[in-house]
Amino acid sequence: MHCLNFISLITSNAMHNLKELKIWNKAMDLAVNVYKATSAFPSDERFGLTSQSRRAAVSIPSNIAEGAGRNSKKEFAHFLGIANGSSFELQTQLVISNKLNLIDGDLLNELLNQIDELQKMSYSFQQMLNK
Protein backbone atom coordinates (compact mmCIF):
# COMPACT_ATOMS: atom_id res chain seq x y z
CA MET A 1 0.00 0.00 0.00
CA HIS A 2 1.32 3.45 -0.88
CA CYS A 3 2.40 5.51 2.17
CA LEU A 4 -0.12 8.33 1.62
CA ASN A 5 -2.96 5.85 1.23
CA PHE A 6 -1.83 4.17 4.45
CA ILE A 7 -1.82 7.52 6.30
CA SER A 8 -5.27 8.36 4.97
CA LEU A 9 -6.51 4.97 6.10
CA ILE A 10 -4.99 5.41 9.57
CA THR A 11 -6.33 8.92 10.10
CA SER A 12 -9.78 8.27 8.69
CA ASN A 13 -10.12 5.11 10.79
CA ALA A 14 -8.83 6.89 13.88
CA MET A 15 -11.28 9.71 13.41
CA HIS A 16 -14.13 7.23 13.30
CA ASN A 17 -12.95 4.37 15.49
CA LEU A 18 -10.49 5.44 18.14
CA LYS A 19 -10.63 2.04 19.84
CA GLU A 20 -8.71 0.52 16.91
CA LEU A 21 -5.81 2.96 17.21
CA LYS A 22 -2.90 0.99 18.74
CA ILE A 23 -1.13 4.05 20.21
CA TRP A 24 -4.33 5.14 21.98
CA ASN A 25 -4.87 1.66 23.45
CA LYS A 26 -1.29 1.51 24.72
CA ALA A 27 -1.66 4.99 26.23
CA MET A 28 -4.87 3.90 27.96
CA ASP A 29 -3.04 0.88 29.43
CA LEU A 30 -0.25 3.15 30.66
CA ALA A 31 -2.75 5.49 32.34
CA VAL A 32 -4.38 2.57 34.16
CA ASN A 33 -0.98 1.27 35.25
CA VAL A 34 0.03 4.70 36.56
CA TYR A 35 -3.22 4.91 38.55
CA LYS A 36 -2.48 1.50 40.06
CA ALA A 37 1.14 2.42 40.83
CA THR A 38 0.24 5.72 42.47
CA SER A 39 -2.56 4.21 44.55
CA ALA A 40 0.14 3.03 46.98
CA PHE A 41 1.61 6.53 47.37
CA PRO A 42 1.21 8.09 50.82
CA SER A 43 -1.83 10.31 51.37
CA ASP A 44 0.39 13.38 51.83
CA GLU A 45 1.30 13.02 48.12
CA ARG A 46 -2.38 13.12 47.07
CA PHE A 47 -2.01 16.69 45.75
CA GLY A 48 1.64 16.27 44.74
CA LEU A 49 3.17 13.44 42.77
CA THR A 50 0.01 11.31 42.80
CA SER A 51 -2.09 14.01 41.19
CA GLN A 52 0.64 15.23 38.84
CA SER A 53 1.49 11.73 37.63
CA ARG A 54 -2.12 10.78 37.09
CA ARG A 55 -2.93 13.97 35.20
CA ALA A 56 0.10 13.53 32.93
CA ALA A 57 -0.81 9.87 32.33
CA VAL A 58 -4.42 10.71 31.46
CA SER A 59 -3.27 13.56 29.24
CA ILE A 60 -1.48 11.16 26.90
CA PRO A 61 -4.48 9.16 25.60
CA SER A 62 -6.70 12.24 25.91
CA ASN A 63 -4.53 14.24 23.52
CA ILE A 64 -4.23 11.31 21.14
CA ALA A 65 -8.03 11.10 21.13
CA GLU A 66 -8.42 14.84 20.61
CA GLY A 67 -5.97 14.76 17.71
CA ALA A 68 -7.73 11.80 16.14
CA GLY A 69 -10.97 13.75 16.29
CA ARG A 70 -9.58 16.78 14.51
CA ASN A 71 -10.06 17.54 10.85
CA SER A 72 -6.55 17.31 9.50
CA LYS A 73 -3.37 15.27 9.69
CA LYS A 74 -1.49 18.41 10.74
CA GLU A 75 -3.77 18.87 13.76
CA PHE A 76 -3.48 15.18 14.62
CA ALA A 77 0.33 15.44 14.52
CA HIS A 78 0.16 18.53 16.77
CA PHE A 79 -1.83 16.69 19.43
CA LEU A 80 0.51 13.71 19.22
CA GLY A 81 3.26 16.19 20.07
CA ILE A 82 1.33 17.38 23.10
CA ALA A 83 0.78 13.78 24.18
CA ASN A 84 4.50 13.17 23.77
CA GLY A 85 5.27 16.17 26.00
CA SER A 86 3.00 14.71 28.67
CA SER A 87 4.85 11.40 28.40
CA PHE A 88 8.15 13.15 29.19
CA GLU A 89 6.48 14.93 32.10
CA LEU A 90 5.22 11.57 33.41
CA GLN A 91 8.64 10.00 32.93
CA THR A 92 10.17 12.72 35.12
CA GLN A 93 7.53 12.35 37.83
CA LEU A 94 8.02 8.59 37.96
CA VAL A 95 11.79 8.92 38.31
CA ILE A 96 11.28 11.41 41.14
CA SER A 97 8.82 8.98 42.75
CA ASN A 98 11.45 6.26 42.56
CA LYS A 99 14.12 8.53 44.07
CA LEU A 100 11.72 9.19 46.95
CA ASN A 101 11.18 5.41 47.35
CA LEU A 102 7.51 5.69 46.42
CA ILE A 103 7.83 3.13 43.63
CA ASP A 104 10.42 0.39 43.31
CA GLY A 105 12.91 0.02 40.49
CA ASP A 106 11.12 -2.88 38.79
CA LEU A 107 7.83 -1.01 38.56
CA LEU A 108 9.64 2.13 37.44
CA ASN A 109 11.37 0.22 34.63
CA GLU A 110 8.11 -1.37 33.53
CA LEU A 111 6.38 2.02 33.33
CA LEU A 112 9.37 3.69 31.66
CA ASN A 113 9.42 0.92 29.04
CA GLN A 114 5.75 1.58 28.29
CA ILE A 115 6.46 5.30 27.99
CA ASP A 116 9.47 4.69 25.75
CA GLU A 117 7.37 2.55 23.42
CA LEU A 118 4.67 5.24 23.26
CA GLN A 119 7.24 7.95 22.54
CA LYS A 120 8.66 5.94 19.65
CA MET A 121 5.19 5.23 18.28
CA SER A 122 4.22 8.88 18.58
CA TYR A 123 7.35 10.08 16.81
CA SER A 124 6.88 7.60 13.95
CA PHE A 125 3.20 8.45 13.64
CA GLN A 126 3.97 12.18 13.58
CA GLN A 127 6.54 11.63 10.85
CA MET A 128 4.00 9.77 8.73
CA LEU A 129 1.33 12.41 9.26
CA ASN A 130 3.69 15.26 8.41
CA LYS A 131 4.69 13.77 5.04
Secondary structure, DSSP 4 states (H G I P E B T S, - for coil): --HHHHHHHHHHHHHH-GGG-HHHHHHHHHHHHHHHHHTTS-GGGTTTHHHHHHHHHHHHHHHHHHHHTSSSHHHHHHHHHHHHHHHHHHHHHHHHHHHTTSS-HHHHHHHHHHHHHHHHHHHHHHHHHT-
